């Protein structure tokens, strides 16, 4: 009997995606770093810029992990 298919990597992807979104939102409540201030459009901080790659990588891992499963089940 074969084991049911389980995707590889969704936990890591979900963590990176969720943490990146959470951190991006929380940065609105924090005061900008004194030495940097707001970098883009007078409201985007360095923490928000650094959160964007986390969200993108997390989304990529989630999509890839479930897309691989579709290929294996066919």
N, CA, C, O and CB atoms as a CASP TS submission, in Angstrom:
PFRMAT TS
TARGET T0000
AUTHOR 0000-0000-0000
METHOD Language model
MODEL 1
PARENT N/A
ATOM      1  N   UNK     1       0.841  -1.175   0.000  1.00  0.00           N
ATOM      2  CA  UNK     1       0.000   0.000   0.000  1.00  0.00           C
ATOM      3  C   UNK     1       0.888   1.241   0.000  1.00  0.00           C
ATOM      4  O   UNK     1       1.827   1.328   0.792  1.00  0.00           O
ATOM      5  CB  UNK     1      -0.958  -0.004   1.217  1.00  0.00           C
ATOM      6  N   UNK     2       0.612   2.173  -0.852  1.00  0.00           N
ATOM      7  CA  UNK     2       1.428   3.376  -0.938  1.00  0.00           C
ATOM      8  C   UNK     2       0.921   4.420   0.054  1.00  0.00           C
ATOM      9  O   UNK     2      -0.262   4.483   0.387  1.00  0.00           O
ATOM     10  CB  UNK     2       1.417   3.941  -2.374  1.00  0.00           C
ATOM     11  N   UNK     3       1.856   5.220   0.501  1.00  0.00           N
ATOM     12  CA  UNK     3       1.503   6.293   1.427  1.00  0.00           C
ATOM     13  C   UNK     3       0.821   7.421   0.662  1.00  0.00           C
ATOM     14  O   UNK     3       1.123   7.641  -0.511  1.00  0.00           O
ATOM     15  CB  UNK     3       2.759   6.818   2.173  1.00  0.00           C
ATOM     16  N   UNK     4      -0.087   8.133   1.304  1.00  0.00           N
ATOM     17  CA  UNK     4      -0.732   9.264   0.617  1.00  0.00           C
ATOM     18  C   UNK     4       0.289  10.365   0.353  1.00  0.00           C
ATOM     19  O   UNK     4       1.258  10.528   1.094  1.00  0.00           O
ATOM     20  CB  UNK     4      -1.917   9.819   1.455  1.00  0.00           C
ATOM     21  N   UNK     5       0.052  11.108  -0.709  1.00  0.00           N
ATOM     22  CA  UNK     5       0.966  12.179  -1.081  1.00  0.00           C
ATOM     23  C   UNK     5       0.898  13.309  -0.059  1.00  0.00           C
ATOM     24  O   UNK     5      -0.181  13.748   0.341  1.00  0.00           O
ATOM     25  CB  UNK     5       0.640  12.707  -2.490  1.00  0.00           C
ATOM     26  N   UNK     6       2.074  13.765   0.350  1.00  0.00           N
ATOM     27  CA  UNK     6       2.179  14.926   1.251  1.00  0.00           C
ATOM     28  C   UNK     6       3.110  15.932   0.606  1.00  0.00           C
ATOM     29  O   UNK     6       4.213  15.572   0.195  1.00  0.00           O
ATOM     30  CB  UNK     6       2.699  14.514   2.681  1.00  0.00           C
ATOM     31  N   UNK     7       2.692  17.182   0.509  1.00  0.00           N
ATOM     32  CA  UNK     7       3.551  18.186  -0.132  1.00  0.00           C
ATOM     33  C   UNK     7       4.796  18.455   0.697  1.00  0.00           C
ATOM     34  O   UNK     7       4.775  18.349   1.923  1.00  0.00           O
ATOM     35  CB  UNK     7       2.780  19.490  -0.350  1.00  0.00           C
ATOM     36  N   UNK     8       5.884  18.805   0.013  1.00  0.00           N
ATOM     37  CA  UNK     8       7.137  19.145   0.685  1.00  0.00           C
ATOM     38  C   UNK     8       7.329  20.653   0.678  1.00  0.00           C
ATOM     39  O   UNK     8       7.304  21.279  -0.382  1.00  0.00           O
ATOM     40  CB  UNK     8       8.336  18.443   0.007  1.00  0.00           C
ATOM     41  N   UNK     9       7.518  21.231   1.837  1.00  0.00           N
ATOM     42  CA  UNK     9       7.830  22.647   1.939  1.00  0.00           C
ATOM     43  C   UNK     9       6.719  23.612   2.272  1.00  0.00           C
ATOM     44  O   UNK     9       6.990  24.809   2.371  1.00  0.00           O
ATOM     45  CB  UNK     9       8.389  23.055   0.725  1.00  0.00           C
ATOM     46  N   UNK    10       5.473  23.171   2.455  1.00  0.00           N
ATOM     47  CA  UNK    10       4.451  24.192   2.710  1.00  0.00           C
ATOM     48  C   UNK    10       4.597  24.863   4.073  1.00  0.00           C
ATOM     49  O   UNK    10       4.200  26.018   4.227  1.00  0.00           O
ATOM     50  CB  UNK    10       3.080  23.575   2.606  1.00  0.00           C
ATOM     51  N   UNK    11       5.155  24.173   5.060  1.00  0.00           N
ATOM     52  CA  UNK    11       5.310  24.797   6.391  1.00  0.00           C
ATOM     53  C   UNK    11       6.296  25.951   6.322  1.00  0.00           C
ATOM     54  O   UNK    11       6.053  27.012   6.897  1.00  0.00           O
ATOM     55  CB  UNK    11       5.786  23.756   7.439  1.00  0.00           C
ATOM     56  N   UNK    12       7.402  25.754   5.625  1.00  0.00           N
ATOM     57  CA  UNK    12       8.390  26.830   5.479  1.00  0.00           C
ATOM     58  C   UNK    12       7.811  27.987   4.684  1.00  0.00           C
ATOM     59  O   UNK    12       8.004  29.151   5.035  1.00  0.00           O
ATOM     60  CB  UNK    12       9.665  26.309   4.797  1.00  0.00           C
ATOM     61  N   UNK    13       7.104  27.664   3.617  1.00  0.00           N
ATOM     62  CA  UNK    13       6.503  28.711   2.801  1.00  0.00           C
ATOM     63  C   UNK    13       5.454  29.500   3.556  1.00  0.00           C
ATOM     64  O   UNK    13       5.393  30.725   3.454  1.00  0.00           O
ATOM     65  CB  UNK    13       5.893  28.117   1.565  1.00  0.00           C
ATOM     66  N   UNK    14       4.622  28.789   4.321  1.00  0.00           N
ATOM     67  CA  UNK    14       3.581  29.462   5.094  1.00  0.00           C
ATOM     68  C   UNK    14       4.186  30.348   6.177  1.00  0.00           C
ATOM     69  O   UNK    14       3.694  31.448   6.427  1.00  0.00           O
ATOM     70  CB  UNK    14       2.638  28.435   5.723  1.00  0.00           C
ATOM     71  N   UNK    15       5.259  29.870   6.824  1.00  0.00           N
ATOM     72  CA  UNK    15       5.918  30.686   7.841  1.00  0.00           C
ATOM     73  C   UNK    15       6.489  31.959   7.225  1.00  0.00           C
ATOM     74  O   UNK    15       6.242  33.054   7.730  1.00  0.00           O
ATOM     75  CB  UNK    15       7.032  29.886   8.534  1.00  0.00           C
ATOM     76  N   UNK    16       7.253  31.825   6.134  1.00  0.00           N
ATOM     77  CA  UNK    16       7.861  33.007   5.522  1.00  0.00           C
ATOM     78  C   UNK    16       6.795  33.990   5.027  1.00  0.00           C
ATOM     79  O   UNK    16       6.919  35.199   5.218  1.00  0.00           O
ATOM     80  CB  UNK    16       8.774  32.592   4.359  1.00  0.00           C
ATOM     81  N   UNK    17       5.756  33.460   4.395  1.00  0.00           N
ATOM     82  CA  UNK    17       4.696  34.326   3.891  1.00  0.00           C
ATOM     83  C   UNK    17       3.983  35.047   5.035  1.00  0.00           C
ATOM     84  O   UNK    17       3.802  36.263   4.992  1.00  0.00           O
ATOM     85  CB  UNK    17       3.690  33.511   3.070  1.00  0.00           C
ATOM     86  N   UNK    18       3.581  34.294   6.055  1.00  0.00           N
ATOM     87  CA  UNK    18       2.858  34.888   7.181  1.00  0.00           C
ATOM     88  C   UNK    18       3.703  35.868   7.966  1.00  0.00           C
ATOM     89  O   UNK    18       3.234  36.948   8.326  1.00  0.00           O
ATOM     90  CB  UNK    18       2.361  33.810   8.103  1.00  0.00           C
ATOM     91  N   UNK    19       4.955  35.499   8.236  1.00  0.00           N
ATOM     92  CA  UNK    19       5.835  36.394   8.991  1.00  0.00           C
ATOM     93  C   UNK    19       6.119  37.668   8.203  1.00  0.00           C
ATOM     94  O   UNK    19       6.157  38.758   8.774  1.00  0.00           O
ATOM     95  CB  UNK    19       7.152  35.685   9.342  1.00  0.00           C
ATOM     96  N   UNK    20       6.318  37.533   6.893  1.00  0.00           N
ATOM     97  CA  UNK    20       6.584  38.714   6.074  1.00  0.00           C
ATOM     98  C   UNK    20       5.402  39.670   6.049  1.00  0.00           C
ATOM     99  O   UNK    20       5.576  40.884   6.163  1.00  0.00           O
ATOM    100  CB  UNK    20       6.934  38.299   4.660  1.00  0.00           C
ATOM    101  N   UNK    21       4.198  39.122   5.899  1.00  0.00           N
ATOM    102  CA  UNK    21       2.986  39.967   5.890  1.00  0.00           C
ATOM    103  C   UNK    21       2.795  40.622   7.262  1.00  0.00           C
ATOM    104  O   UNK    21       2.499  41.814   7.353  1.00  0.00           O
ATOM    105  CB  UNK    21       1.721  39.123   5.512  1.00  0.00           C
ATOM    106  N   UNK    22       2.969  39.833   8.324  1.00  0.00           N
ATOM    107  CA  UNK    22       2.808  40.373   9.671  1.00  0.00           C
ATOM    108  C   UNK    22       3.820  41.491   9.928  1.00  0.00           C
ATOM    109  O   UNK    22       3.467  42.552  10.443  1.00  0.00           O
ATOM    110  CB  UNK    22       2.967  39.256  10.722  1.00  0.00           C
ATOM    111  N   UNK    23       5.072  41.245   9.566  1.00  0.00           N
ATOM    112  CA  UNK    23       6.097  42.257   9.814  1.00  0.00           C
ATOM    113  C   UNK    23       5.838  43.511   8.985  1.00  0.00           C
ATOM    114  O   UNK    23       6.034  44.625   9.472  1.00  0.00           O
ATOM    115  CB  UNK    23       7.490  41.696   9.502  1.00  0.00           C
ATOM    116  N   UNK    24       5.399  43.343   7.738  1.00  0.00           N
ATOM    117  CA  UNK    24       5.092  44.503   6.899  1.00  0.00           C
ATOM    118  C   UNK    24       4.015  45.359   7.560  1.00  0.00           C
ATOM    119  O   UNK    24       4.123  46.584   7.592  1.00  0.00           O
ATOM    120  CB  UNK    24       4.635  44.055   5.490  1.00  0.00           C
ATOM    121  N   UNK    25       2.983  44.715   8.084  1.00  0.00           N
ATOM    122  CA  UNK    25       1.882  45.450   8.731  1.00  0.00           C
ATOM    123  C   UNK    25       2.316  46.106  10.038  1.00  0.00           C
ATOM    124  O   UNK    25       1.928  47.239  10.321  1.00  0.00           O
ATOM    125  CB  UNK    25       0.710  44.511   8.998  1.00  0.00           C
ATOM    126  N   UNK    26       3.110  45.409  10.829  1.00  0.00           N
ATOM    127  CA  UNK    26       3.552  45.948  12.123  1.00  0.00           C
ATOM    128  C   UNK    26       4.459  47.156  11.928  1.00  0.00           C
ATOM    129  O   UNK    26       4.505  48.039  12.785  1.00  0.00           O
ATOM    130  CB  UNK    26       4.285  44.868  12.936  1.00  0.00           C
ATOM    131  N   UNK    27       5.173  47.204  10.820  1.00  0.00           N
ATOM    132  CA  UNK    27       6.060  48.342  10.565  1.00  0.00           C
ATOM    133  C   UNK    27       5.294  49.661  10.446  1.00  0.00           C
ATOM    134  O   UNK    27       5.880  50.729  10.620  1.00  0.00           O
ATOM    135  CB  UNK    27       6.861  48.101   9.296  1.00  0.00           C
ATOM    136  N   UNK    28       4.000  49.600  10.152  1.00  0.00           N
ATOM    137  CA  UNK    28       3.206  50.830  10.129  1.00  0.00           C
ATOM    138  C   UNK    28       3.057  51.417  11.528  1.00  0.00           C
ATOM    139  O   UNK    28       2.881  52.626  11.675  1.00  0.00           O
ATOM    140  CB  UNK    28       1.824  50.563   9.524  1.00  0.00           C
ATOM    141  N   UNK    29       3.126  50.581  12.548  1.00  0.00           N
ATOM    142  CA  UNK    29       2.947  51.031  13.927  1.00  0.00           C
ATOM    143  C   UNK    29       4.253  51.488  14.577  1.00  0.00           C
ATOM    144  O   UNK    29       4.241  52.250  15.544  1.00  0.00           O
ATOM    145  CB  UNK    29       2.336  49.924  14.749  1.00  0.00           C
ATOM    146  N   UNK    30       5.368  51.020  14.043  1.00  0.00           N
ATOM    147  CA  UNK    30       6.668  51.391  14.600  1.00  0.00           C
ATOM    148  C   UNK    30       7.114  52.753  14.072  1.00  0.00           C
ATOM    149  O   UNK    30       6.716  53.184  12.990  1.00  0.00           O
ATOM    150  CB  UNK    30       7.721  50.320  14.267  1.00  0.00           C
ATOM    151  N   UNK    31       7.942  53.406  14.860  1.00  0.00           N
ATOM    152  CA  UNK    31       8.573  54.629  14.373  1.00  0.00           C
ATOM    153  C   UNK    31       9.729  54.229  13.464  1.00  0.00           C
ATOM    154  O   UNK    31      10.444  53.276  13.774  1.00  0.00           O
ATOM    155  CB  UNK    31       9.068  55.533  15.559  1.00  0.00           C
ATOM    156  N   UNK    32       9.931  54.930  12.353  1.00  0.00           N
ATOM    157  CA  UNK    32      11.039  54.589  11.460  1.00  0.00           C
ATOM    158  C   UNK    32      12.381  54.731  12.171  1.00  0.00           C
ATOM    159  O   UNK    32      12.512  55.511  13.115  1.00  0.00           O
ATOM    160  CB  UNK    32      11.010  55.477  10.210  1.00  0.00           C
ATOM    161  N   UNK    33      13.369  53.979  11.716  1.00  0.00           N
ATOM    162  CA  UNK    33      14.707  54.086  12.295  1.00  0.00           C
ATOM    163  C   UNK    33      15.211  55.515  12.154  1.00  0.00           C
ATOM    164  O   UNK    33      15.037  56.146  11.112  1.00  0.00           O
ATOM    165  CB  UNK    33      15.686  53.095  11.618  1.00  0.00           C
ATOM    166  N   UNK    34      15.835  56.016  13.210  1.00  0.00           N
ATOM    167  CA  UNK    34      16.275  57.417  13.222  1.00  0.00           C
ATOM    168  C   UNK    34      17.292  57.701  12.117  1.00  0.00           C
ATOM    169  O   UNK    34      17.239  58.757  11.487  1.00  0.00           O
ATOM    170  CB  UNK    34      16.879  57.771  14.584  1.00  0.00           C
ATOM    171  N   UNK    35      18.213  56.771  11.878  1.00  0.00           N
ATOM    172  CA  UNK    35      19.254  57.016  10.886  1.00  0.00           C
ATOM    173  C   UNK    35      18.747  56.847   9.450  1.00  0.00           C
ATOM    174  O   UNK    35      19.357  57.379   8.522  1.00  0.00           O
ATOM    175  CB  UNK    35      20.422  56.082  11.128  1.00  0.00           C
ATOM    176  N   UNK    36      17.638  56.112   9.248  1.00  0.00           N
ATOM    177  CA  UNK    36      17.132  55.876   7.896  1.00  0.00           C
ATOM    178  C   UNK    36      15.871  56.669   7.581  1.00  0.00           C
ATOM    179  O   UNK    36      15.753  57.246   6.500  1.00  0.00           O
ATOM    180  CB  UNK    36      16.857  54.412   7.705  1.00  0.00           C
ATOM    181  N   UNK    37      14.931  56.700   8.515  1.00  0.00           N
ATOM    182  CA  UNK    37      13.652  57.352   8.265  1.00  0.00           C
ATOM    183  C   UNK    37      12.830  56.551   7.267  1.00  0.00           C
ATOM    184  O   UNK    37      13.079  55.362   7.068  1.00  0.00           O
ATOM    185  CB  UNK    37      13.867  58.780   7.753  1.00  0.00           C
ATOM    186  N   UNK    38      11.869  57.182   6.649  1.00  0.00           N
ATOM    187  CA  UNK    38      11.077  56.535   5.608  1.00  0.00           C
ATOM    188  C   UNK    38      11.847  56.614   4.300  1.00  0.00           C
ATOM    189  O   UNK    38      12.419  57.652   3.969  1.00  0.00           O
ATOM    190  CB  UNK    38       9.671  57.195   5.469  1.00  0.00           C
ATOM    191  N   UNK    39      11.859  55.519   3.564  1.00  0.00           N
ATOM    192  CA  UNK    39      12.694  55.464   2.371  1.00  0.00           C
ATOM    193  C   UNK    39      11.945  55.754   1.074  1.00  0.00           C
ATOM    194  O   UNK    39      12.450  56.477   0.215  1.00  0.00           O
ATOM    195  CB  UNK    39      13.331  54.125   2.277  1.00  0.00           C
ATOM    196  N   UNK    40      10.753  55.200   0.929  1.00  0.00           N
ATOM    197  CA  UNK    40      10.000  55.388  -0.312  1.00  0.00           C
ATOM    198  C   UNK    40       8.662  56.042  -0.006  1.00  0.00           C
ATOM    199  O   UNK    40       7.984  55.676   0.955  1.00  0.00           O
ATOM    200  CB  UNK    40       9.790  54.039  -1.042  1.00  0.00           C
ATOM    201  N   UNK    41       8.296  56.998  -0.820  1.00  0.00           N
ATOM    202  CA  UNK    41       6.993  57.659  -0.751  1.00  0.00           C
ATOM    203  C   UNK    41       6.652  58.174   0.642  1.00  0.00           C
ATOM    204  O   UNK    41       5.482  58.391   0.958  1.00  0.00           O
ATOM    205  CB  UNK    41       5.921  56.712  -1.205  1.00  0.00           C
ATOM    206  N   UNK    42       7.644  58.366   1.450  1.00  0.00           N
ATOM    207  CA  UNK    42       7.502  58.929   2.795  1.00  0.00           C
ATOM    208  C   UNK    42       6.688  58.053   3.742  1.00  0.00           C
ATOM    209  O   UNK    42       6.189  58.550   4.752  1.00  0.00           O
ATOM    210  CB  UNK    42       6.864  60.281   2.707  1.00  0.00           C
ATOM    211  N   UNK    43       6.539  56.734   3.437  1.00  0.00           N
ATOM    212  CA  UNK    43       5.857  55.837   4.376  1.00  0.00           C
ATOM    213  C   UNK    43       6.419  54.425   4.379  1.00  0.00           C
ATOM    214  O   UNK    43       6.096  53.656   5.285  1.00  0.00           O
ATOM    215  CB  UNK    43       4.396  55.781   4.053  1.00  0.00           C
ATOM    216  N   UNK    44       7.236  54.050   3.418  1.00  0.00           N
ATOM    217  CA  UNK    44       7.815  52.701   3.368  1.00  0.00           C
ATOM    218  C   UNK    44       9.143  52.704   4.124  1.00  0.00           C
ATOM    219  O   UNK    44      10.042  53.487   3.815  1.00  0.00           O
ATOM    220  CB  UNK    44       8.019  52.227   1.887  1.00  0.00           C
ATOM    221  N   UNK    45       9.255  51.824   5.114  1.00  0.00           N
ATOM    222  CA  UNK    45      10.461  51.759   5.927  1.00  0.00           C
ATOM    223  C   UNK    45      11.352  50.614   5.458  1.00  0.00           C
ATOM    224  O   UNK    45      10.943  49.808   4.623  1.00  0.00           O
ATOM    225  CB  UNK    45      10.105  51.589   7.414  1.00  0.00           C
ATOM    226  N   UNK    46      12.564  50.544   5.994  1.00  0.00           N
ATOM    227  CA  UNK    46      13.501  49.483   5.654  1.00  0.00           C
ATOM    228  C   UNK    46      12.938  48.115   6.054  1.00  0.00           C
ATOM    229  O   UNK    46      13.131  47.135   5.333  1.00  0.00           O
ATOM    230  CB  UNK    46      14.855  49.727   6.340  1.00  0.00           C
ATOM    231  N   UNK    47      12.254  48.041   7.181  1.00  0.00           N
ATOM    232  CA  UNK    47      11.652  46.777   7.610  1.00  0.00           C
ATOM    233  C   UNK    47      10.625  46.272   6.609  1.00  0.00           C
ATOM    234  O   UNK    47      10.526  45.066   6.379  1.00  0.00           O
ATOM    235  CB  UNK    47      11.002  46.939   8.975  1.00  0.00           C
ATOM    236  N   UNK    48       9.861  47.178   6.012  1.00  0.00           N
ATOM    237  CA  UNK    48       8.877  46.782   5.008  1.00  0.00           C
ATOM    238  C   UNK    48       9.558  46.318   3.731  1.00  0.00           C
ATOM    239  O   UNK    48       9.121  45.352   3.106  1.00  0.00           O
ATOM    240  CB  UNK    48       7.927  47.937   4.706  1.00  0.00           C
ATOM    241  N   UNK    49      10.614  46.997   3.346  1.00  0.00           N
ATOM    242  CA  UNK    49      11.356  46.583   2.152  1.00  0.00           C
ATOM    243  C   UNK    49      11.963  45.200   2.357  1.00  0.00           C
ATOM    244  O   UNK    49      11.966  44.386   1.434  1.00  0.00           O
ATOM    245  CB  UNK    49      12.461  47.607   1.814  1.00  0.00           C
ATOM    246  N   UNK    50      12.476  44.925   3.547  1.00  0.00           N
ATOM    247  CA  UNK    50      13.063  43.625   3.828  1.00  0.00           C
ATOM    248  C   UNK    50      11.999  42.533   3.973  1.00  0.00           C
ATOM    249  O   UNK    50      12.312  41.349   3.852  1.00  0.00           O
ATOM    250  CB  UNK    50      13.903  43.700   5.089  1.00  0.00           C
ATOM    251  N   UNK    51      10.769  42.914   4.225  1.00  0.00           N
ATOM    252  CA  UNK    51       9.686  41.933   4.339  1.00  0.00           C
ATOM    253  C   UNK    51       9.192  41.458   2.981  1.00  0.00           C
ATOM    254  O   UNK    51       8.676  40.346   2.869  1.00  0.00           O
ATOM    255  CB  UNK    51       8.530  42.521   5.121  1.00  0.00           C
ATOM    256  N   UNK    52       9.337  42.262   1.971  1.00  0.00           N
ATOM    257  CA  UNK    52       8.836  41.905   0.640  1.00  0.00           C
ATOM    258  C   UNK    52       9.482  40.626   0.108  1.00  0.00           C
ATOM    259  O   UNK    52       8.758  39.761  -0.384  1.00  0.00           O
ATOM    260  CB  UNK    52       9.082  43.051  -0.336  1.00  0.00           C
ATOM    261  N   UNK    53      10.807  40.460   0.180  1.00  0.00           N
ATOM    262  CA  UNK    53      11.384  39.189  -0.291  1.00  0.00           C
ATOM    263  C   UNK    53      10.883  37.980   0.507  1.00  0.00           C
ATOM    264  O   UNK    53      10.729  36.897  -0.057  1.00  0.00           O
ATOM    265  CB  UNK    53      12.905  39.251  -0.213  1.00  0.00           C
ATOM    266  N   UNK    54      10.629  38.148   1.801  1.00  0.00           N
ATOM    267  CA  UNK    54      10.099  37.032   2.593  1.00  0.00           C
ATOM    268  C   UNK    54       8.725  36.614   2.086  1.00  0.00           C
ATOM    269  O   UNK    54       8.437  35.422   1.972  1.00  0.00           O
ATOM    270  CB  UNK    54      10.019  37.414   4.080  1.00  0.00           C
ATOM    271  N   UNK    55       7.881  37.589   1.783  1.00  0.00           N
ATOM    272  CA  UNK    55       6.541  37.285   1.282  1.00  0.00           C
ATOM    273  C   UNK    55       6.643  36.588  -0.073  1.00  0.00           C
ATOM    274  O   UNK    55       5.946  35.603  -0.312  1.00  0.00           O
ATOM    275  CB  UNK    55       5.689  38.576   1.167  1.00  0.00           C
ATOM    276  N   UNK    56       7.494  37.083  -0.952  1.00  0.00           N
ATOM    277  CA  UNK    56       7.625  36.503  -2.282  1.00  0.00           C
ATOM    278  C   UNK    56       8.200  35.090  -2.238  1.00  0.00           C
ATOM    279  O   UNK    56       7.708  34.201  -2.933  1.00  0.00           O
ATOM    280  CB  UNK    56       8.497  37.387  -3.148  1.00  0.00           C
ATOM    281  N   UNK    57       9.229  34.877  -1.436  1.00  0.00           N
ATOM    282  CA  UNK    57       9.819  33.546  -1.321  1.00  0.00           C
ATOM    283  C   UNK    57       8.835  32.578  -0.682  1.00  0.00           C
ATOM    284  O   UNK    57       8.737  31.428  -1.109  1.00  0.00           O
ATOM    285  CB  UNK    57      11.117  33.599  -0.504  1.00  0.00           C
ATOM    286  N   UNK    58       8.109  33.024   0.330  1.00  0.00           N
ATOM    287  CA  UNK    58       7.100  32.179   0.965  1.00  0.00           C
ATOM    288  C   UNK    58       6.008  31.786  -0.003  1.00  0.00           C
ATOM    289  O   UNK    58       5.588  30.630  -0.029  1.00  0.00           O
ATOM    290  CB  UNK    58       6.496  32.885   2.156  1.00  0.00           C
ATOM    291  N   UNK    59       5.539  32.739  -0.803  1.00  0.00           N
ATOM    292  CA  UNK    59       4.513  32.431  -1.805  1.00  0.00           C
ATOM    293  C   UNK    59       5.048  31.457  -2.847  1.00  0.00           C
ATOM    294  O   UNK    59       4.340  30.544  -3.271  1.00  0.00           O
ATOM    295  CB  UNK    59       4.023  33.718  -2.490  1.00  0.00           C
ATOM    296  N   UNK    60       6.297  31.650  -3.258  1.00  0.00           N
ATOM    297  CA  UNK    60       6.912  30.737  -4.218  1.00  0.00           C
ATOM    298  C   UNK    60       6.988  29.317  -3.661  1.00  0.00           C
ATOM    299  O   UNK    60       6.665  28.358  -4.362  1.00  0.00           O
ATOM    300  CB  UNK    60       8.312  31.229  -4.595  1.00  0.00           C
ATOM    301  N   UNK    61       7.414  29.178  -2.402  1.00  0.00           N
ATOM    302  CA  UNK    61       7.508  27.850  -1.797  1.00  0.00           C
ATOM    303  C   UNK    61       6.141  27.186  -1.677  1.00  0.00           C
ATOM    304  O   UNK    61       6.013  25.986  -1.920  1.00  0.00           O
ATOM    305  CB  UNK    61       8.159  27.943  -0.423  1.00  0.00           C
ATOM    306  N   UNK    62       5.132  27.942  -1.310  1.00  0.00           N
ATOM    307  CA  UNK    62       3.780  27.385  -1.211  1.00  0.00           C
ATOM    308  C   UNK    62       3.272  26.917  -2.572  1.00  0.00           C
ATOM    309  O   UNK    62       2.745  25.812  -2.701  1.00  0.00           O
ATOM    310  CB  UNK    62       2.818  28.424  -0.623  1.00  0.00           C
ATOM    311  N   UNK    63       3.432  27.752  -3.567  1.00  0.00           N
ATOM    312  CA  UNK    63       2.953  27.400  -4.905  1.00  0.00           C
ATOM    313  C   UNK    63       3.715  26.197  -5.437  1.00  0.00           C
ATOM    314  O   UNK    63       3.121  25.277  -6.000  1.00  0.00           O
ATOM    315  CB  UNK    63       3.098  28.592  -5.869  1.00  0.00           C
ATOM    316  N   UNK    64       5.031  26.204  -5.258  1.00  0.00           N
ATOM    317  CA  UNK    64       5.850  25.101  -5.762  1.00  0.00           C
ATOM    318  C   UNK    64       5.514  23.790  -5.067  1.00  0.00           C
ATOM    319  O   UNK    64       5.453  22.747  -5.718  1.00  0.00           O
ATOM    320  CB  UNK    64       7.328  25.416  -5.583  1.00  0.00           C
ATOM    321  N   UNK    65       5.299  23.824  -3.771  1.00  0.00           N
ATOM    322  CA  UNK    65       5.047  22.579  -3.043  1.00  0.00           C
ATOM    323  C   UNK    65       3.734  21.934  -3.489  1.00  0.00           C
ATOM    324  O   UNK    65       3.663  20.711  -3.609  1.00  0.00           O
ATOM    325  CB  UNK    65       5.017  22.843  -1.532  1.00  0.00           C
ATOM    326  N   UNK    66       2.709  22.725  -3.734  1.00  0.00           N
ATOM    327  CA  UNK    66       1.438  22.148  -4.157  1.00  0.00           C
ATOM    328  C   UNK    66       1.402  21.877  -5.657  1.00  0.00           C
ATOM    329  O   UNK    66       0.670  20.995  -6.105  1.00  0.00           O
ATOM    330  CB  UNK    66       0.298  23.068  -3.775  1.00  0.00           C
ATOM    331  N   UNK    67       2.169  22.610  -6.426  1.00  0.00           N
ATOM    332  CA  UNK    67       2.238  22.353  -7.859  1.00  0.00           C
ATOM    333  C   UNK    67       2.947  21.025  -8.128  1.00  0.00           C
ATOM    334  O   UNK    67       2.554  20.289  -9.034  1.00  0.00           O
ATOM    335  CB  UNK    67       2.963  23.505  -8.579  1.00  0.00           C
ATOM    336  N   UNK    68       3.981  20.713  -7.356  1.00  0.00           N
ATOM    337  CA  UNK    68       4.673  19.427  -7.483  1.00  0.00           C
ATOM    338  C   UNK    68       3.711  18.279  -7.218  1.00  0.00           C
ATOM    339  O   UNK    68       3.790  17.244  -7.881  1.00  0.00           O
ATOM    340  CB  UNK    68       5.869  19.353  -6.513  1.00  0.00           C
ATOM    341  N   UNK    69       2.818  18.442  -6.276  1.00  0.00           N
ATOM    342  CA  UNK    69       1.866  17.398  -5.936  1.00  0.00           C
ATOM    343  C   UNK    69       0.898  17.110  -7.062  1.00  0.00           C
ATOM    344  O   UNK    69       0.520  15.961  -7.288  1.00  0.00           O
ATOM    345  CB  UNK    69       1.106  17.778  -4.704  1.00  0.00           C
ATOM    346  N   UNK    70       0.495  18.157  -7.772  1.00  0.00           N
ATOM    347  CA  UNK    70      -0.402  17.947  -8.905  1.00  0.00           C
ATOM    348  C   UNK    70       0.263  17.114  -9.986  1.00  0.00           C
ATOM    349  O   UNK    70      -0.381  16.279 -10.621  1.00  0.00           O
ATOM    350  CB  UNK    70      -0.853  19.283  -9.481  1.00  0.00           C
ATOM    351  N   UNK    71       1.567  17.343 -10.195  1.00  0.00           N
ATOM    352  CA  UNK    71       2.302  16.570 -11.193  1.00  0.00           C
ATOM    353  C   UNK    71       2.440  15.118 -10.771  1.00  0.00           C
ATOM    354  O   UNK    71       2.376  14.224 -11.615  1.00  0.00           O
ATOM    355  CB  UNK    71       3.680  17.176 -11.428  1.00  0.00           C
ATOM    356  N   UNK    72       2.631  14.862  -9.468  1.00  0.00           N
ATOM    357  CA  UNK    72       2.841  13.501  -8.978  1.00  0.00           C
ATOM    358  C   UNK    72       1.546  12.685  -8.968  1.00  0.00           C
ATOM    359  O   UNK    72       1.593  11.465  -9.129  1.00  0.00           O
ATOM    360  CB  UNK    72       3.434  13.539  -7.578  1.00  0.00           C
ATOM    361  N   UNK    73       0.412  13.322  -8.785  1.00  0.00           N
ATOM    362  CA  UNK    73      -0.840  12.583  -8.698  1.00  0.00           C
ATOM    363  C   UNK    73      -1.396  12.223 -10.076  1.00  0.00           C
ATOM    364  O   UNK    73      -2.259  11.352 -10.182  1.00  0.00           O
ATOM    365  CB  UNK    73      -1.863  13.393  -7.927  1.00  0.00           C
ATOM    366  N   UNK    74      -0.921  12.869 -11.113  1.00  0.00           N
ATOM    367  CA  UNK    74      -1.434  12.592 -12.465  1.00  0.00           C
ATOM    368  C   UNK    74      -0.755  11.396 -13.074  1.00  0.00           C
ATOM    369  O   UNK    74      -1.063  11.022 -14.206  1.00  0.00           O
ATOM    370  CB  UNK    74      -1.248  13.797 -13.371  1.00  0.00           C
TER
END
